[in-house]
């Protein structure tokens, strides 16, 4: 690839710089599509430095200068987003089919698609999904447990590709229209080509093809497929920019989800959950009584911040009230004490987390989120401690049973909803880096790892875990969300004392027996006297079923394909004999994993010839099928190991 760049395509920095506004995916896709083949080859080099050379004017427009004769101007709409081609202009003679304009649009962040408002939805309904903790990588997997059962899952996954599911059975099928079938097939093809290219070759042109396919899916009424494609594009961008937020495991999962969704849709039948919904659907819920359990700060990579307060109904039904809007960290910190926008209730989120509401005319989404429609009326109620029902039931079930049930639900839930909260009573063992090791208070319980629900240093999660780790032997109740991608790991949201225990927390009476780890800061007076005041030494950890298994060989092969494309997988196949490379998998009982990995390597190295015997580029379709099959099996195998690690 040539490193030469014309001087008139390099942006010059101005005295007053500002960030580029978000750009609608379809605007960028159209700009790249209009470039000639020669200009497309120069696009990635031209994009570099555009953001640094952006200057914001008083009228809200943003300009980037290229040499003496080219000035690109972006004029975002009222929402601050470039949503139309006319809002991006260039002064050069080739405009609008010029490299300068496409480069500036390619350097700008991708905007979220516009969604029509919903009368009962919170203003942040879609953004609130960021409240689920995103794992910062996956533990490497474990040996000697092949009898757990992933081999059978591998036989199911071995036929992955269009029409297969990596996450188990799908809901009842619906017949798709011709437009949806065409959109899904185009998205599968674009995703397969992006996977074959990998991060190394997945530049602006490859990303634009994905964006164009995503926009087609949106017009065809496939919002879930569109969202999956946008996640892949954002992941490719973060990887190529070497962003600190990039995790190769996350991008690998995003590719698996996109291929899974596009493949099933392209097969001609799919459940309604695979097509997705544009907005969360709120339905009448009648009269409700709900009680606060805890608050959870929300801080997303796309600049949203806020809070989600988790609630429980007398019958055990789980609900939540969210307040998530643009604003980042400052909003996440301040929203914990902001007023609850629900039916005129004179209550803030701090009060709701330790109080309750009687709601008339409630509207409820399928995942339990409460809407704030005009007909909703809410009256504050006295809160309940964790020792009273329905909260007490959360701590009456062994954590292993709760996690096994959630993993089973994940197998049958193609929406991939965030794991539900679970409660358990634990004894503090000690610190393990930034994590906290505990043991559930029951016979033969394994070590559990408590990992900060959000590691941002400005949020008190990590500091609170450090303080708790300084008191080995402390007994406490933990309410959190299991990390279903890691062995025996829980993301704690709140802690409280264990009734009747001597060495347990001493919390203020007004806290109603629990501390929200994302908002309340534990102090020395909250701990019992006589426990260790110095930080605990690192505790000896037990075996990690994921980290110790030979499944890391499959994961490394899949991730090398995402990072380096088809060529990287082919080179790995030439470096070692498949029988030798995957023998540890077979010895541990992961026969299907070994076979699928070998099949992927063989497909990656396949070099077809035309009728005249000349080498030609292989179709990415077969490679994508083989990659999805191996990735599907790996996800199933790891779910088995995660379930086993809790028991």
RASULNOR-V784864 format. One record per pair of residues at least 6 apart in sequence whose C-alpha atoms are under 7 Angstrom apart, sorted by the first residue. I is the first residue (numbers start at 0). J is the second residue. D is the distance in whole Angstrom. If there is no record, write none. Layout:
I_J_D ; I_J_D
This chain:
6_66_7 ; 7_65_5 ; 7_66_5 ; 8_45_6 ; 8_65_5 ; 8_66_7 ; 8_99_6 ; 9_45_6 ; 9_65_5 ; 9_66_7 ; 10_48_7 ; 10_49_6 ; 10_52_6 ; 10_63_6 ; 10_64_5 ; 10_65_4 ; 10_66_7 ; 11_52_6 ; 11_64_6 ; 11_65_6 ; 11_66_7 ; 12_51_6 ; 12_52_4 ; 12_53_7 ; 13_52_6 ; 13_54_6 ; 15_54_5 ; 16_51_7 ; 16_52_6 ; 16_53_5 ; 16_54_4 ; 16_55_6 ; 17_53_6 ; 17_54_5 ; 17_55_5 ; 18_50_6 ; 18_53_6 ; 19_50_6 ; 19_53_7 ; 19_61_7 ; 19_107_5 ; 20_75_7 ; 20_79_6 ; 20_80_6 ; 20_81_7 ; 20_107_6 ; 20_108_7 ; 21_80_5 ; 21_81_6 ; 21_107_6 ; 21_108_5 ; 21_109_5 ; 21_110_5 ; 22_80_6 ; 22_81_5 ; 22_82_6 ; 22_104_7 ; 22_107_6 ; 22_108_6 ; 22_109_5 ; 22_110_5 ; 23_81_6 ; 23_82_5 ; 23_109_6 ; 23_110_5 ; 23_112_7 ; 24_109_6 ; 24_110_7 ; 24_210_6 ; 25_210_7 ; 25_211_6 ; 25_214_6 ; 26_82_7 ; 26_83_6 ; 26_84_6 ; 27_101_7 ; 27_104_6 ; 27_105_6 ; 27_207_7 ; 28_207_5 ; 28_208_7 ; 28_210_6 ; 28_211_5 ; 30_96_7 ; 30_101_5 ; 31_101_6 ; 31_204_7 ; 31_207_7 ; 33_96_6 ; 34_96_6 ; 34_97_7 ; 38_98_6 ; 39_204_7 ; 42_98_7 ; 42_102_6 ; 42_203_7 ; 43_202_6 ; 43_203_6 ; 45_102_6 ; 46_102_5 ; 46_103_6 ; 46_105_6 ; 46_106_6 ; 49_63_7 ; 49_103_6 ; 49_106_6 ; 50_106_6 ; 52_63_6 ; 53_61_6 ; 53_62_6 ; 53_63_5 ; 54_61_5 ; 54_62_5 ; 54_63_6 ; 55_61_4 ; 55_62_6 ; 59_74_7 ; 60_72_7 ; 60_73_6 ; 60_74_5 ; 60_75_7 ; 61_72_6 ; 61_73_5 ; 61_74_7 ; 62_70_7 ; 62_71_5 ; 62_72_4 ; 62_73_6 ; 63_70_6 ; 63_71_5 ; 63_72_7 ; 64_70_4 ; 64_71_6 ; 68_91_6 ; 69_89_6 ; 69_90_5 ; 69_91_5 ; 70_89_6 ; 70_90_5 ; 71_88_6 ; 71_89_4 ; 71_90_7 ; 71_99_7 ; 71_100_6 ; 72_87_6 ; 72_88_5 ; 72_89_6 ; 73_86_6 ; 73_87_5 ; 73_88_7 ; 74_81_7 ; 74_86_5 ; 74_87_6 ; 75_81_4 ; 75_86_6 ; 80_110_7 ; 87_100_7 ; 88_95_7 ; 88_100_7 ; 89_95_7 ; 89_100_6 ; 105_203_7 ; 114_277_7 ; 118_372_6 ; 119_281_6 ; 119_362_7 ; 119_370_5 ; 119_371_5 ; 119_372_4 ; 120_281_7 ; 120_370_5 ; 120_371_6 ; 121_370_6 ; 121_371_6 ; 123_322_6 ; 123_323_5 ; 123_324_6 ; 124_279_7 ; 126_303_7 ; 126_323_6 ; 127_321_7 ; 127_323_6 ; 129_297_6 ; 129_298_7 ; 129_299_6 ; 130_297_5 ; 131_417_6 ; 132_452_6 ; 132_453_7 ; 135_246_7 ; 136_246_6 ; 136_248_6 ; 136_249_7 ; 137_248_7 ; 137_484_7 ; 137_485_6 ; 138_485_6 ; 138_545_6 ; 138_546_5 ; 139_545_5 ; 139_546_4 ; 139_547_7 ; 139_551_5 ; 140_544_6 ; 140_545_3 ; 140_546_4 ; 140_547_5 ; 140_548_4 ; 140_549_6 ; 140_550_5 ; 140_551_5 ; 141_543_7 ; 141_544_4 ; 141_545_4 ; 141_546_5 ; 141_547_3 ; 141_548_2 ; 141_549_6 ; 141_550_7 ; 142_547_5 ; 142_548_3 ; 142_549_6 ; 142_587_6 ; 143_587_5 ; 144_587_7 ; 145_587_5 ; 145_588_4 ; 145_589_6 ; 146_588_6 ; 147_639_7 ; 149_589_7 ; 149_635_6 ; 149_636_4 ; 149_639_7 ; 150_589_6 ; 150_590_6 ; 150_591_5 ; 152_632_6 ; 152_635_6 ; 153_591_5 ; 153_592_6 ; 153_632_5 ; 154_591_6 ; 156_165_7 ; 156_628_5 ; 156_631_6 ; 156_632_6 ; 157_595_7 ; 157_628_5 ; 158_628_6 ; 159_624_6 ; 159_627_6 ; 159_628_4 ; 160_262_6 ; 160_624_4 ; 160_627_6 ; 160_628_7 ; 161_262_3 ; 161_263_5 ; 161_265_6 ; 161_266_6 ; 162_262_5 ; 162_263_4 ; 162_266_5 ; 163_259_7 ; 163_262_7 ; 163_263_6 ; 164_259_6 ; 165_259_7 ; 165_631_4 ; 166_410_5 ; 166_411_7 ; 166_413_7 ; 167_410_5 ; 167_411_6 ; 168_411_6 ; 169_270_6 ; 169_411_7 ; 169_413_7 ; 170_270_5 ; 171_270_5 ; 172_268_6 ; 172_269_5 ; 172_270_4 ; 173_268_6 ; 173_269_6 ; 173_270_6 ; 173_271_7 ; 174_267_7 ; 174_268_5 ; 175_267_6 ; 175_268_6 ; 178_219_6 ; 179_219_5 ; 180_264_7 ; 180_265_5 ; 180_267_6 ; 182_212_7 ; 182_215_6 ; 182_216_5 ; 182_219_7 ; 183_216_7 ; 183_261_5 ; 183_264_6 ; 183_265_5 ; 184_261_7 ; 184_265_5 ; 185_212_6 ; 186_209_7 ; 186_212_5 ; 186_213_7 ; 186_261_6 ; 187_258_6 ; 187_261_5 ; 187_262_6 ; 189_208_6 ; 189_209_5 ; 189_212_7 ; 190_209_7 ; 190_258_7 ; 191_619_6 ; 191_620_6 ; 191_623_5 ; 192_619_6 ; 193_201_6 ; 193_205_6 ; 194_561_6 ; 194_564_6 ; 195_564_5 ; 195_565_5 ; 195_619_6 ; 196_564_5 ; 196_565_7 ; 197_560_6 ; 197_561_5 ; 197_562_5 ; 197_563_5 ; 197_564_4 ; 198_235_6 ; 198_238_7 ; 198_239_6 ; 198_561_6 ; 198_562_5 ; 198_563_6 ; 198_564_7 ; 199_562_6 ; 199_563_5 ; 201_235_7 ; 206_232_6 ; 209_228_7 ; 213_225_5 ; 213_228_6 ; 214_225_7 ; 216_222_7 ; 216_224_7 ; 216_225_6 ; 217_225_6 ; 221_274_5 ; 221_275_6 ; 222_274_6 ; 222_275_5 ; 222_276_6 ; 222_277_6 ; 223_273_6 ; 223_274_6 ; 223_275_5 ; 224_257_7 ; 224_260_6 ; 224_261_7 ; 224_274_7 ; 227_253_7 ; 227_256_7 ; 227_257_5 ; 228_257_6 ; 230_253_6 ; 231_250_6 ; 231_253_6 ; 231_254_6 ; 234_245_7 ; 234_250_6 ; 237_245_5 ; 238_245_6 ; 247_558_7 ; 248_558_7 ; 251_558_6 ; 251_561_6 ; 255_627_6 ; 255_630_7 ; 260_273_6 ; 263_269_6 ; 272_413_7 ; 272_414_6 ; 279_364_7 ; 280_364_6 ; 281_362_6 ; 281_363_5 ; 281_364_4 ; 281_370_7 ; 282_362_5 ; 282_363_5 ; 282_364_6 ; 283_360_7 ; 283_361_6 ; 283_362_4 ; 283_363_6 ; 284_360_7 ; 284_361_5 ; 284_362_5 ; 284_363_6 ; 285_359_6 ; 285_360_5 ; 285_361_5 ; 286_358_6 ; 286_359_5 ; 286_360_6 ; 286_361_6 ; 287_357_6 ; 287_358_5 ; 287_359_7 ; 287_361_7 ; 288_312_6 ; 288_356_6 ; 288_357_5 ; 288_358_6 ; 289_310_6 ; 289_311_5 ; 289_312_4 ; 289_355_6 ; 289_356_5 ; 289_357_7 ; 290_310_5 ; 290_311_5 ; 290_312_6 ; 290_354_6 ; 290_355_4 ; 290_356_7 ; 290_382_6 ; 290_383_7 ; 291_309_6 ; 291_310_4 ; 291_311_6 ; 291_351_6 ; 291_352_4 ; 291_353_5 ; 291_354_5 ; 291_355_6 ; 291_382_7 ; 292_309_6 ; 292_310_6 ; 292_311_7 ; 292_352_5 ; 292_353_7 ; 293_308_6 ; 293_309_6 ; 293_352_5 ; 293_493_6 ; 293_515_6 ; 294_306_7 ; 294_307_6 ; 294_308_4 ; 294_309_6 ; 294_352_6 ; 294_515_6 ; 295_306_6 ; 295_307_5 ; 295_308_6 ; 295_492_6 ; 295_517_6 ; 296_305_6 ; 296_306_4 ; 296_307_6 ; 296_331_6 ; 296_517_6 ; 297_304_5 ; 297_305_5 ; 297_306_5 ; 297_331_6 ; 298_304_5 ; 298_305_7 ; 298_327_6 ; 298_328_6 ; 298_331_6 ; 302_325_6 ; 302_326_6 ; 302_327_5 ; 303_323_6 ; 303_324_5 ; 303_325_4 ; 303_326_6 ; 303_327_5 ; 304_323_5 ; 304_324_6 ; 304_325_6 ; 304_326_5 ; 304_327_4 ; 304_328_6 ; 304_330_5 ; 304_331_4 ; 305_322_5 ; 305_323_4 ; 305_324_6 ; 305_330_5 ; 305_331_4 ; 305_334_5 ; 306_321_6 ; 306_322_5 ; 306_323_6 ; 306_331_6 ; 306_334_6 ; 306_335_6 ; 307_319_7 ; 307_320_6 ; 307_321_4 ; 307_322_6 ; 308_319_6 ; 308_320_5 ; 308_321_6 ; 308_348_7 ; 308_352_6 ; 309_318_6 ; 309_319_5 ; 309_320_7 ; 310_317_6 ; 310_318_5 ; 310_319_5 ; 311_317_5 ; 311_318_6 ; 313_389_6 ; 315_389_6 ; 317_367_6 ; 318_367_4 ; 318_368_5 ; 318_369_7 ; 319_367_6 ; 319_368_5 ; 319_369_6 ; 320_368_6 ; 320_369_6 ; 335_348_6 ; 335_349_6 ; 335_518_7 ; 336_347_6 ; 336_348_5 ; 336_349_5 ; 337_347_5 ; 337_348_6 ; 338_346_6 ; 338_347_4 ; 338_348_6 ; 339_346_6 ; 339_347_5 ; 339_348_6 ; 340_371_7 ; 341_371_5 ; 341_377_7 ; 342_371_6 ; 342_375_5 ; 342_376_4 ; 342_377_5 ; 343_376_6 ; 343_377_6 ; 344_377_5 ; 344_378_6 ; 344_379_6 ; 353_382_5 ; 353_511_6 ; 354_380_6 ; 354_381_5 ; 354_382_4 ; 354_383_7 ; 355_379_6 ; 355_380_5 ; 355_381_6 ; 355_382_5 ; 356_377_6 ; 356_378_5 ; 356_379_5 ; 356_380_5 ; 357_377_6 ; 357_378_5 ; 357_379_6 ; 357_380_7 ; 358_375_7 ; 358_376_6 ; 358_377_4 ; 358_378_6 ; 359_375_6 ; 359_376_5 ; 359_377_6 ; 360_374_6 ; 360_375_5 ; 360_376_7 ; 361_375_6 ; 362_369_6 ; 362_370_5 ; 363_369_5 ; 363_370_6 ; 384_511_6 ; 384_512_6 ; 385_391_5 ; 393_421_6 ; 393_422_5 ; 394_422_5 ; 394_423_5 ; 394_424_7 ; 398_423_6 ; 399_645_5 ; 399_646_5 ; 401_421_7 ; 402_642_7 ; 403_642_6 ; 405_418_7 ; 406_638_7 ; 409_415_6 ; 418_480_6 ; 418_481_6 ; 419_480_6 ; 420_478_7 ; 420_479_5 ; 420_480_5 ; 421_478_6 ; 421_479_6 ; 421_480_6 ; 422_477_6 ; 422_478_4 ; 422_479_7 ; 423_439_7 ; 423_476_6 ; 423_477_6 ; 423_478_7 ; 424_439_6 ; 424_440_6 ; 424_475_6 ; 424_476_4 ; 424_477_6 ; 425_437_6 ; 425_438_5 ; 425_439_4 ; 425_440_5 ; 425_474_6 ; 425_475_6 ; 425_476_6 ; 426_437_5 ; 426_438_5 ; 426_439_6 ; 426_440_6 ; 426_472_6 ; 426_473_6 ; 426_474_5 ; 426_475_7 ; 427_436_6 ; 427_437_4 ; 427_438_7 ; 427_468_7 ; 427_471_5 ; 427_472_5 ; 427_473_5 ; 427_474_6 ; 428_436_5 ; 428_437_5 ; 428_438_7 ; 428_471_5 ; 428_472_6 ; 428_538_7 ; 429_435_6 ; 429_436_5 ; 429_468_5 ; 429_471_6 ; 429_535_5 ; 429_536_7 ; 429_537_6 ; 429_538_5 ; 430_436_6 ; 430_468_5 ; 430_535_6 ; 430_536_6 ; 430_537_5 ; 430_538_6 ; 431_537_5 ; 431_538_6 ; 433_461_7 ; 434_448_7 ; 434_449_6 ; 434_450_5 ; 435_448_6 ; 435_449_5 ; 435_450_7 ; 435_464_6 ; 435_468_6 ; 436_446_7 ; 436_447_6 ; 436_448_5 ; 436_449_6 ; 437_446_6 ; 437_447_5 ; 437_448_6 ; 438_444_6 ; 438_445_6 ; 438_446_5 ; 438_447_6 ; 444_646_7 ; 445_645_7 ; 445_646_7 ; 446_541_7 ; 447_487_5 ; 447_488_6 ; 448_487_6 ; 448_488_5 ; 448_489_6 ; 449_488_6 ; 449_489_5 ; 449_490_6 ; 449_491_6 ; 450_488_7 ; 450_489_6 ; 450_490_5 ; 451_460_5 ; 451_461_6 ; 451_490_6 ; 451_491_7 ; 452_460_7 ; 452_490_5 ; 452_491_6 ; 452_492_7 ; 453_460_7 ; 454_460_7 ; 454_461_6 ; 458_517_6 ; 459_516_6 ; 459_517_5 ; 459_518_6 ; 459_520_6 ; 460_516_5 ; 460_517_5 ; 463_516_6 ; 463_520_6 ; 463_521_6 ; 468_534_7 ; 468_535_6 ; 469_531_6 ; 469_532_6 ; 469_533_6 ; 469_534_4 ; 469_535_5 ; 470_530_6 ; 470_531_5 ; 470_532_7 ; 471_531_7 ; 471_535_7 ; 473_502_5 ; 473_503_5 ; 474_497_7 ; 474_502_6 ; 474_503_5 ; 475_494_7 ; 475_495_6 ; 475_496_5 ; 475_497_5 ; 475_503_6 ; 475_504_7 ; 476_494_5 ; 476_495_5 ; 476_496_6 ; 476_497_6 ; 477_491_6 ; 477_493_6 ; 477_494_5 ; 477_495_7 ; 478_491_6 ; 478_492_6 ; 478_493_5 ; 478_494_6 ; 479_489_6 ; 479_490_5 ; 479_491_4 ; 479_492_5 ; 479_493_7 ; 480_489_6 ; 480_490_5 ; 480_491_6 ; 481_488_6 ; 481_489_4 ; 481_490_6 ; 482_488_5 ; 482_489_6 ; 482_490_7 ; 483_641_7 ; 485_641_6 ; 486_543_6 ; 486_544_7 ; 486_545_6 ; 486_641_5 ; 486_644_6 ; 487_641_7 ; 487_644_5 ; 487_645_5 ; 492_515_6 ; 492_516_6 ; 492_517_7 ; 493_513_6 ; 493_514_5 ; 493_515_4 ; 493_516_5 ; 494_513_5 ; 494_514_5 ; 494_515_7 ; 495_504_7 ; 495_512_6 ; 495_513_4 ; 495_514_6 ; 496_503_5 ; 496_504_5 ; 496_505_7 ; 496_512_7 ; 497_503_6 ; 502_527_6 ; 503_526_7 ; 503_527_6 ; 504_525_6 ; 504_526_5 ; 504_527_6 ; 505_525_5 ; 505_526_6 ; 505_527_7 ; 506_512_6 ; 506_525_5 ; 544_640_6 ; 544_644_6 ; 545_637_7 ; 545_640_6 ; 549_583_6 ; 549_584_6 ; 550_584_7 ; 553_596_6 ; 556_568_7 ; 557_630_7 ; 559_567_6 ; 559_568_7 ; 560_567_6 ; 560_568_5 ; 565_603_6 ; 568_600_6 ; 568_603_6 ; 569_600_6 ; 569_603_5 ; 569_604_5 ; 572_600_5 ; 577_597_6 ; 581_593_5 ; 584_590_6 ; 584_593_6 ; 585_593_6 ; 592_629_7 ; 592_632_7 ; 595_628_7 ; 595_629_5 ; 596_629_6 ; 598_625_7 ; 599_622_7 ; 599_625_5 ; 599_626_6 ; 602_622_6 ; 603_622_6 ; 606_614_7 ; 606_617_6 ; 607_614_6 ; 607_615_6 ; 607_617_6 ; 608_614_4 ; 608_615_6 ; 609_615_7
